[in-house]
Amino acid sequence: MTIHRLTMHRTPPASLRVGPRHRRPTPAGSRASLADERGDVPGWVMITLMTAAIVVALWAVASDQIVQIFNNAMEPFLNRKL
């Protein structure tokens, strides 16, 4: 009796499989498999826009304090005599 190497590996149960369950495997080189490689671009765009909005909102509210903190932090380096 010969046991083939590939038959010794069992498929894990569906609860342990990695990835979304609604996707079906697609043949290599197909358009669907290329679209899956894109990643979550809309999510990253949303995170970037929200971060920029937070920075703009903080700058609008506390710009004087932010500039003062920066100037206080840089003062020891700018007033140094060489």
C-alpha positions in Angstrom: 0.0 0.0 0.0 1.4 3.4 -1.1 0.5 6.6 0.7 0.9 9.7 -1.4 2.5 12.7 0.3 -0.3 15.0 -0.5 -3.0 12.7 1.1 -1.4 13.1 4.5 -2.4 16.7 4.8 -6.0 17.3 5.8 -7.9 20.5 5.0 -8.5 22.5 8.1 -12.2 23.0 9.2 -13.9 26.1 7.8 -13.6 27.8 11.3 -9.8 27.7 11.1 -9.4 28.8 7.5 -7.8 32.2 6.9 -9.6 34.9 5.0 -13.1 35.9 4.3 -15.6 33.1 3.9 -17.5 34.7 1.1 -14.7 34.6 -1.4 -14.2 31.6 -3.6 -10.7 30.6 -4.9 -10.1 31.9 -8.4 -7.7 30.6 -11.0 -4.3 32.2 -11.1 -4.1 35.2 -13.5 -7.8 35.9 -13.5 -9.1 39.4 -13.1 -10.7 38.6 -9.8 -7.5 37.3 -8.2 -5.7 40.5 -9.2 -8.5 42.6 -7.6 -8.0 40.7 -4.4 -4.4 41.8 -4.2 -5.3 45.5 -4.1 -5.9 45.5 -0.4 -8.2 47.8 1.4 -7.5 51.1 -0.4 -10.8 52.9 0.5 -10.1 52.2 4.2 -6.6 53.7 4.0 -7.9 56.7 2.1 -10.5 57.2 4.9 -7.9 56.9 7.6 -5.6 59.4 5.9 -8.4 62.0 5.3 -9.6 61.6 8.9 -6.1 62.2 10.2 -5.6 65.3 8.1 -9.0 66.6 9.4 -7.9 66.1 13.0 -4.6 67.9 12.4 -6.4 70.8 10.7 -9.0 71.0 13.5 -6.3 71.0 16.2 -4.3 73.6 14.3 -7.4 75.9 14.0 -8.1 75.6 17.7 -4.7 75.7 19.3 -2.3 77.2 16.7 -0.9 79.8 19.1 -0.2 77.2 21.8 1.4 74.8 19.3 3.7 77.5 17.9 4.7 78.5 21.5 5.4 74.9 22.4 7.6 74.6 19.3 9.5 77.8 20.0 10.1 76.9 23.6 11.4 73.5 22.6 13.8 75.0 19.9 15.0 77.9 22.0 17.9 76.1 23.7 19.3 75.0 20.3 18.8 78.4 18.5 20.4 80.5 21.2 23.5 78.4 21.5 26.8 80.0 20.9 29.2 78.0 18.8 
